Amino acid sequence: MPTPITEYIVASQDRALAAIRQSQSATVDFVESWAKSVESASAELPAIPVPKAFPSAEEFVQTYFDFYGKLLAAQREFAQRLVTAAAPAVKTAPVEVPA
C-alpha cells in the first residue's frame, strides 16, 4: 500500500510528465508547420545525399531509445538489488511525523 508521500511523489511525477508531453506536442506541431513551409518554399532544391548504409532517422531513434530503455531497466534492477543487499545493515523504524 503506497504511503501518502509516495502518492504525492507519483502525482508530482505525473504532472511533470503531462507538462513535458504538452511541450513536446507543441514542438512537434511547430516543426510540422515549419517543414510544410520549407517544403513549399524550396520545392526546387535537390535532396540531400545520404549514404545507403546509414540508418534512416526513424531507425536511428528506434535503435538508440531501445538501447537506453534496456540501460534504464538494467540500472533499475541494479538499484533494487543494491537496496536489498544493503538491507541487513540499514535498520529503519517508521515513526509518525507531525503534520
HUCORFEN-V488124 format. One record per residue. N is the residue number from 1. RES is the residue in one letter. SS is DSSP state (H for helix, E for strand, C for the rest). Layout:
# HUCORFEN-V488124
n=[N N]
res=[RES RES]
ss=[SS SS]
This chain:
# HUCORFEN-V488124
n=[1 2 3 4 5 6 7 8 9 10 11 12 13 14 15 16 17 18 19 20 21 22 23 24 25 26 27 28 29 30 31 32 33 34 35 36 37 38 39 40 41 42 43 44 45 46 47 48 49 50 51 52 53 54 55 56 57 58 59 60 61 62 63 64 65 66 67 68 69 70 71 72 73 74 75 76 77 78 79 80 81 82 83 84 85 86 87 88 89 90 91 92 93 94 95 96 97 98 99]
res=[M P T P I T E Y I V A S Q D R A L A A I R Q S Q S A T V D F V E S W A K S V E S A S A E L P A I P V P K A F P S A E E F V Q T Y F D F Y G K L L A A Q R E F A Q R L V T A A A P A V K T A P V E V P A]
ss=[C C C H H H H H H H H H H H H H H H H H H H H H H H H H H H H H H H H H H H H H H C C C C C C C C C C C C C C C H H H H H H H H H H H H H H H H H H H H H H H H H H H H H H H H H C C C C C C C C C C]
